[in-house]
């Protein structure tokens, strides 16, 4: 997907594909919702010692509870350029229609490369990140990252297992 976005950046320099790339990386890194990402301003990024955090304020989250999420090194590296471009505005100043047009172009380009992205939405980035986290980290930690009101919500929504996930268990039982 990021190769497609890079190709679009070259083909359409008049569109803000660089910030769109950063937007997608931010969403994957933080497991936030599209609306939460669109409401992040430079003042919502806080540095504590050597770590940077994004603060999703209570009025910007679905649960209406504030959430603080540490940022990856990749996102931190993008911050100076994002802050510079943002000025006194949001880091990702996209309208819904602009985002839809850009996402539609990415989906078409992915289809041309043989990947079916027809059902992939912005919210899929959240599902991808939280599902990956569920396989490696305790449920309570993943629930905290998701900003869910209870760990039951996280377990019900992201705790699905595939047949591949059961291989080690079956082998251990058989031994």
Secondary structure, DSSP 8 states (H G I E B T S, - for coil): -HHHHHHHHHH-TTS-HHHHHHHHHHHHHHT--HHHHHT-BGGGEEEETTEEEEEE-GGGSTTSS-EEEE--HHHHHHHHHHHHHHTTSBSS---HHHHHHHHHHHHHHHHHTT---TT--HHHHHHHHHHHHHTTS-HHHHHHHHT-SSHHHHHHHH----GGGGHHHHHHHH-
